[in-house]
């Protein structure tokens, strides 16, 4: 038996098999599991700040939901694409300031947003480990979004932008142009995330937007005045006239031409607070 093993052909074959086994073990050792990204859902609330909510009150939270993909660059940095749908709205009935309460304006809007964000972990984050499964983080970026404010009159819904409630497009105000329903925002926020298993992360995030529009609420400058909104053929006021100045509900109308309606110096803003859950994607990284 020993002699047959020592034959040159059998001996060489045995060496080749041994080398193959060693190489296979080395390859397995050198290929490490690596987390490359995660696909997740976010759900929470959204809140508006602007001409109807100048106090920064958090008393009219509305729903927000989103889906995102985060690409890991390393244990500290990731980049993310995040699509969201949310609702925003507010009313002067919440305001204690006498002028704002008398103004009696309100709005709601559905908002669709696509954001690109960079995430920066405070701690080393390695899903699947016991020592590095939690980290607070900062996030920032930019987004593009679509909105379309509306209000109700006698129970009927009216979109406000086509009504030109501040005289946009009127010959009396040639400098006032209709506003776009698409705008962009700069984002900044933070949160924390926790890895509950090798495949799942959960987290909580607050994200603030500084938009580049002052018309989320359809309110920005001064009243255009009743002359811009002529009465209908039967002498009744038009829908645009009734919605551009709703102070008639609370007393004598205040919407004379040139009187302050909003504050055009400051853009509108909004906030989301969301819970997140995500599924992790992995690959094997060869270390040769």
Secondary structure, 3 states (H helix, E strand, C coil): CHHHHHCHHHHHHHHHHHHHHHHHHHHHHHEEEEEEEEEEEEEEEEEEEECCECCCCCCCCEEEEEEEEEEECCCCEEEEEEEEEEEEEEEHHHCCCHHHHHHCCEEEEEEEEEEEEEEEECCCCCCCCCCCCEEEEEEEEEEEEECCCEEEECCEEEECHHHCCCCCCCHHHCCCCCCCCEEEEEEEEEEEEEECCCCEEEEEEEEEEEECCCCCCCCCCECCCHHHCCCCCCCCCCHHHHHHCCHHHCCCCCCCCCCECCCCCCCCEEEEEEEEEEEEEEEEEECC
